[in-house]
Amino acid sequence: MSEKTILRALKGEVLPVPPIWMMRQAGRYLPEYRATRAKAGDFLSLCYNPELAAEVTLQPIRRYGFDAAILFADILLLPQALGADLWFVTGEGPRLSTITDQAGFDALKPAGDVHDVLSPIYETVKILARELPKDTTLIGFAGAPWTVATYMIAGRGTPDQAPAHALKDENRAVFEALIERITEGTIEYLSEQIKAGAEVVKLFDSWAGSLSGEDFDRYALAPTRRIISELKARHPGIPVIAFPREAGAKYVGFAKATGADCVAIDNSADAYWAAAHVQVDGCVQGNLASSHMVTGGDALVRETREIVKAFSKGPHIFNLGHGITPDADPENVQLMIDTVRGA
């Protein structure tokens, strides 16, 4: 059997039809997901139930035949494994106990202790490695240190990551110690996912765009480089996708600077610009606006074709520029896939 299309693209091969998957492809837009989540009771119970987490990971593969499945989990499971309190407020999202001083940092667990909490996630990966179709790539993931830190410092998502910026400016020692601990924990977490069967891992730096200049290089780029370097030392040949969302001009050279095999780009970046300035260094993933999954129609088809065309001269994995939203229409997802595959 020829190698899986995602793995071929990640090695730099230009394919006649780009492989395709979607961020958050296992999610609330699917009725079968909503039924399974109801069975689990709540979001965290679903994440930590290997059988049900594997089931929701498999659902979009059964329905759509994506080229990859991404492990169903959450970037905030790592903070919980490090000792933070984590809960979800219905309709509002995650809440965490906050770390704003040395005492808060000192209460965290060592990075090597995360496996006690995260072992069910590894079990999910093992189930998926057994049950996925043979031509479907299994992607593991974690949040990048800056993004995870923003939640741990603020205790929730914020529009501008102001609490994290404030701690960075006012108590650099605690801030950098936290980035270091998250970096170490992420290496441990992703390494175990790979041991369990993940064939690719992805780092989500959802708030990278709020860093600029030297701060971007120090807290988005450098931790990503360290994580990738360590993972490749432990697991030679493991491909890594990096997603420094809304990095803008900082996307240029990010793959070379970090060792990433692929850079995922958000939909604020023009596809032709990204082909000229980012894809020259290797595989690019992206970057259809997730709003098209809600609105559908001719605009979806037109924009999908344009992105495929823009990236057609280099290695490309088709994806959205951000996660699919709960109000998306499942039929629009099929329309997108049919358009990419030329059906």
C-alpha positions as semicolon CSV with decimal commas, in nm:
position;residue;x (nm);y (nm);z (nm)
1;M;0,000;0,000;0,000
2;S;0,132;0,344;-0,088
3;E;0,204;0,580;0,199
4;K;-0,086;0,784;0,337
5;T;-0,148;1,107;0,149
6;I;-0,103;1,334;0,454
7;L;0,236;1,179;0,528
8;R;0,338;1,221;0,165
9;A;0,242;1,589;0,170
10;L;0,429;1,639;0,497
11;K;0,742;1,497;0,331
12;G;0,711;1,763;0,063
13;E;0,535;1,572;-0,214
14;V;0,309;1,771;-0,446
15;L;-0,009;1,567;-0,490
16;P;-0,266;1,606;-0,770
17;V;-0,543;1,631;-0,508
18;P;-0,452;1,772;-0,166
19;P;-0,537;1,557;0,135
20;I;-0,806;1,706;0,354
21;W;-0,919;1,718;0,716
22;M;-1,080;1,986;0,935
23;M;-0,988;2,136;1,267
24;R;-1,258;2,041;1,521
25;Q;-1,402;1,797;1,269
26;A;-1,537;1,594;1,563
27;G;-1,775;1,845;1,713
28;R;-2,113;1,990;1,786
29;Y;-2,213;2,049;1,424
30;L;-2,262;1,670;1,392
31;P;-2,578;1,517;1,541
32;E;-2,392;1,193;1,616
33;Y;-2,138;1,388;1,824
34;R;-2,413;1,558;2,022
35;A;-2,569;1,218;2,098
36;T;-2,239;1,074;2,219
37;R;-2,161;1,379;2,430
38;A;-2,503;1,350;2,594
39;K;-2,421;0,989;2,677
40;A;-2,089;1,098;2,834
41;G;-2,262;1,356;3,054
42;D;-2,029;1,652;3,005
43;F;-1,733;1,764;2,794
44;L;-1,451;1,659;3,028
45;S;-1,613;1,321;3,091
46;L;-1,614;1,270;2,715
47;C;-1,247;1,367;2,686
48;Y;-1,144;1,121;2,957
49;N;-1,358;0,827;2,837
50;P;-1,134;0,646;2,585
51;E;-1,415;0,450;2,418
52;L;-1,642;0,752;2,371
53;A;-1,355;0,988;2,276
54;A;-1,247;0,737;2,013
55;E;-1,606;0,711;1,891
56;V;-1,643;1,086;1,832
57;T;-1,300;1,094;1,663
58;L;-1,418;0,823;1,423
59;Q;-1,758;0,979;1,346
60;P;-1,640;1,235;1,086
61;I;-1,418;0,970;0,927
62;R;-1,718;0,743;0,877
63;R;-1,936;1,026;0,749
64;Y;-1,690;1,207;0,522
65;G;-1,383;0,991;0,462
66;F;-1,134;1,258;0,565
67;D;-0,768;1,174;0,503
68;A;-0,686;1,226;0,871
69;A;-0,848;1,190;1,210
70;I;-0,741;1,422;1,491
71;L;-0,756;1,293;1,846
72;F;-1,059;1,424;2,035
73;A;-0,927;1,605;2,344
74;D;-0,871;1,963;2,459
75;I;-0,562;2,182;2,494
76;L;-0,652;2,251;2,859
77;L;-0,614;1,890;2,969
78;L;-0,241;1,954;3,009
79;P;-0,290;2,240;3,261
80;Q;-0,523;2,010;3,453
81;A;-0,257;1,739;3,449
82;L;-0,007;1,995;3,582
83;G;-0,237;2,059;3,878
84;A;-0,468;2,342;3,771
85;D;-0,839;2,315;3,846
86;L;-1,040;2,293;3,523
87;W;-1,412;2,307;3,462
88;F;-1,645;2,414;3,182
89;V;-1,932;2,660;3,215
90;T;-2,216;2,579;2,975
91;G;-2,239;2,841;2,704
92;E;-1,929;3,025;2,827
93;G;-1,640;2,781;2,791
94;P;-1,348;2,676;3,009
95;R;-1,249;2,807;3,351
96;L;-0,923;2,737;3,533
97;S;-0,767;2,825;3,864
98;T;-0,523;3,109;3,792
99;I;-0,147;3,134;3,820
100;T;-0,039;3,492;3,880
101;D;0,251;3,465;4,126
102;Q;0,533;3,244;4,251
103;A;0,311;3,061;4,500
104;G;0,069;2,964;4,223
105;F;0,353;2,838;4,007
106;D;0,511;2,647;4,295
107;A;0,187;2,454;4,344
108;L;0,213;2,300;3,995
109;K;0,329;1,943;3,945
110;P;0,653;1,851;3,767
111;A;0,619;1,792;3,394
112;G;0,693;1,422;3,432
113;D;0,384;1,375;3,650
114;V;0,128;1,464;3,381
115;H;0,077;1,103;3,271
116;D;-0,123;1,013;3,582
117;V;-0,408;1,236;3,461
118;L;-0,353;1,197;3,087
119;S;-0,331;0,817;3,063
120;P;-0,694;0,790;2,934
121;I;-0,594;1,012;2,640
122;Y;-0,318;0,770;2,546
123;E;-0,568;0,487;2,564
124;T;-0,791;0,675;2,319
125;V;-0,495;0,703;2,080
126;K;-0,432;0,328;2,107
127;I;-0,797;0,252;2,023
128;L;-0,785;0,484;1,722
129;A;-0,458;0,336;1,597
130;R;-0,638;0,000;1,587
131;E;-0,975;0,112;1,451
132;L;-0,904;0,382;1,194
133;P;-0,912;0,283;0,827
134;K;-0,567;0,184;0,704
135;D;-0,539;0,486;0,475
136;T;-0,638;0,743;0,741
137;T;-0,363;0,929;0,925
138;L;-0,392;0,972;1,304
139;I;-0,300;1,319;1,430
140;G;-0,225;1,391;1,795
141;F;-0,205;1,743;1,930
142;A;-0,140;1,985;2,212
143;G;-0,168;2,355;2,271
144;A;0,150;2,558;2,226
145;P;0,298;2,699;2,549
146;W;0,202;3,065;2,497
147;T;-0,162;2,984;2,424
148;V;-0,189;2,740;2,714
149;A;-0,024;2,996;2,944
150;T;-0,280;3,262;2,851
151;Y;-0,557;3,039;2,987
152;M;-0,363;2,938;3,297
153;I;-0,288;3,302;3,385
154;A;-0,633;3,448;3,309
155;G;-0,836;3,145;3,416
156;R;-1,039;3,169;3,095
157;G;-1,022;3,280;2,734
158;T;-0,981;3,656;2,689
159;P;-1,019;3,877;2,381
160;D;-0,667;4,021;2,395
161;Q;-0,473;3,792;2,632
162;A;-0,414;4,100;2,851
163;P;-0,360;3,909;3,180
164;A;-0,079;3,702;3,023
165;H;0,083;4,010;2,874
166;A;0,060;4,181;3,212
167;L;0,231;3,893;3,394
168;K;0,497;3,881;3,122
169;D;0,570;4,249;3,175
170;E;0,535;4,263;3,554
171;N;0,679;3,930;3,671
172;R;0,894;3,793;3,392
173;A;1,050;3,525;3,614
174;V;0,716;3,359;3,698
175;F;0,591;3,399;3,342
176;E;0,898;3,236;3,191
177;A;0,895;2,959;3,451
178;L;0,536;2,883;3,350
179;I;0,624;2,878;2,978
180;E;0,910;2,641;3,063
181;R;0,689;2,406;3,265
182;I;0,424;2,395;2,992
183;T;0,694;2,333;2,730
184;E;0,832;2,040;2,928
185;G;0,484;1,901;2,991
186;T;0,393;1,932;2,623
187;I;0,700;1,735;2,520
188;E;0,601;1,457;2,762
189;Y;0,237;1,464;2,653
190;L;0,302;1,453;2,279
191;S;0,576;1,194;2,317
192;E;0,330;0,958;2,487
193;Q;0,071;1,024;2,215
194;I;0,331;0,923;1,957
195;K;0,421;0,608;2,153
196;A;0,050;0,522;2,163
197;G;0,015;0,548;1,785
198;A;-0,013;0,911;1,670
199;E;0,153;0,941;1,328
200;V;0,164;1,321;1,320
201;V;0,134;1,579;1,597
202;K;0,013;1,936;1,577
203;L;0,085;2,235;1,799
204;F;-0,202;2,484;1,824
205;D;-0,083;2,835;1,910
206;S;-0,426;2,995;1,881
207;W;-0,315;3,327;2,034
208;A;0,027;3,359;1,868
209;G;-0,100;3,664;1,680
210;S;-0,114;3,868;2,002
211;L;0,265;3,843;2,034
212;S;0,487;4,075;1,832
213;G;0,853;4,137;1,766
214;E;1,094;3,977;2,010
215;D;0,807;3,844;2,222
216;F;0,685;3,637;1,927
217;D;1,030;3,492;1,872
218;R;1,082;3,421;2,242
219;Y;0,741;3,284;2,341
220;A;0,586;3,146;2,021
221;L;0,876;3,047;1,799
222;A;1,137;2,931;2,053
223;P;0,912;2,695;2,255
224;T;0,780;2,545;1,931
225;R;1,136;2,489;1,811
226;R;1,231;2,321;2,138
227;I;0,927;2,094;2,142
228;I;0,981;1,986;1,782
229;S;1,353;1,930;1,835
230;E;1,296;1,710;2,139
231;L;1,012;1,512;1,978
232;K;1,222;1,442;1,670
233;A;1,515;1,337;1,887
234;R;1,291;1,091;2,074
235;H;1,088;0,983;1,770
236;P;1,297;1,021;1,451
237;G;1,085;1,099;1,148
238;I;0,774;1,212;1,336
239;P;0,611;1,492;1,134
240;V;0,495;1,805;1,319
241;I;0,241;2,066;1,205
242;A;0,271;2,408;1,370
243;F;-0,017;2,658;1,377
244;P;0,088;3,004;1,497
245;R;-0,254;3,151;1,424
246;E;-0,266;3,511;1,296
247;A;0,114;3,529;1,283
248;G;0,090;3,740;0,966
249;A;0,436;3,820;0,831
250;K;0,583;3,596;1,104
251;Y;0,456;3,293;0,910
252;V;0,746;3,358;0,674
253;G;1,041;3,141;0,775
254;F;0,851;2,981;1,066
255;A;0,898;2,628;0,933
256;K;1,274;2,668;0,891
257;A;1,314;2,840;1,227
258;T;1,124;2,573;1,422
259;G;1,182;2,254;1,226
260;A;0,809;2,215;1,157
261;D;0,722;1,992;0,863
262;C;0,413;2,198;0,788
263;V;0,282;2,540;0,882
264;A;-0,095;2,576;0,916
265;I;-0,220;2,923;0,825
266;D;-0,537;3,104;0,924
267;N;-0,778;3,255;0,673
268;S;-0,660;3,613;0,727
269;A;-0,354;3,521;0,518
270;D;-0,399;3,540;0,140
271;A;-0,342;3,196;-0,011
272;Y;-0,135;3,326;-0,304
273;W;0,083;3,528;-0,067
274;A;0,128;3,219;0,154
275;A;0,219;3,007;-0,148
276;A;0,487;3,258;-0,247
277;H;0,630;3,322;0,101
278;V;0,549;3,023;0,325
279;Q;0,502;2,721;0,099
280;V;0,850;2,778;-0,047
281;D;0,982;2,619;0,274
282;G;0,757;2,312;0,264
283;C;0,405;2,193;0,328
284;V;0,130;2,444;0,407
285;Q;-0,205;2,357;0,567
286;G;-0,516;2,568;0,521
287;N;-0,692;2,792;0,485
288;L;-1,067;2,820;0,400
289;A;-1,268;3,049;0,629
290;S;-1,481;2,836;0,861
291;S;-1,774;3,073;0,796
292;H;-1,818;2,900;0,459
293;M;-1,922;2,587;0,648
294;V;-2,221;2,788;0,772
295;T;-2,314;2,979;0,458
296;G;-2,221;2,726;0,186
297;G;-2,325;2,789;-0,172
298;D;-2,128;2,922;-0,467
299;A;-1,895;3,126;-0,245
300;L;-1,779;2,809;-0,069
301;V;-1,710;2,635;-0,400
302;R;-1,535;2,937;-0,551
303;E;-1,309;3,001;-0,251
304;T;-1,225;2,631;-0,208
305;R;-1,118;2,607;-0,573
306;E;-0,912;2,923;-0,543
307;I;-0,721;2,791;-0,239
308;V;-0,652;2,457;-0,410
309;K;-0,527;2,648;-0,715
310;A;-0,311;2,884;-0,511
311;F;-0,127;2,600;-0,338
312;S;-0,123;2,356;-0,633
313;K;0,249;2,398;-0,711
314;G;0,369;2,281;-0,368
315;P;0,285;2,042;-0,085
316;H;-0,056;2,127;0,061
317;I;-0,302;1,985;0,313
318;F;-0,647;2,138;0,267
319;N;-0,808;2,256;0,589
320;L;-0,998;2,545;0,738
321;G;-0,824;2,856;0,867
322;H;-0,970;2,786;1,211
323;G;-1,194;2,523;1,372
324;I;-1,538;2,445;1,232
325;T;-1,812;2,613;1,435
326;P;-2,115;2,446;1,601
327;D;-2,357;2,623;1,364
328;A;-2,199;2,470;1,053
329;D;-2,416;2,269;0,814
330;P;-2,286;1,913;0,767
331;E;-2,391;1,928;0,402
332;N;-2,155;2,220;0,343
333;V;-1,867;2,006;0,471
334;Q;-1,951;1,746;0,206
335;L;-1,970;2,018;-0,059
336;M;-1,623;2,138;0,038
337;I;-1,478;1,785;0,021
338;D;-1,642;1,717;-0,316
339;T;-1,501;2,046;-0,448
340;V;-1,147;1,970;-0,331
341;R;-1,160;1,619;-0,473
342;G;-1,316;1,734;-0,799
343;A;-1,633;1,528;-0,765
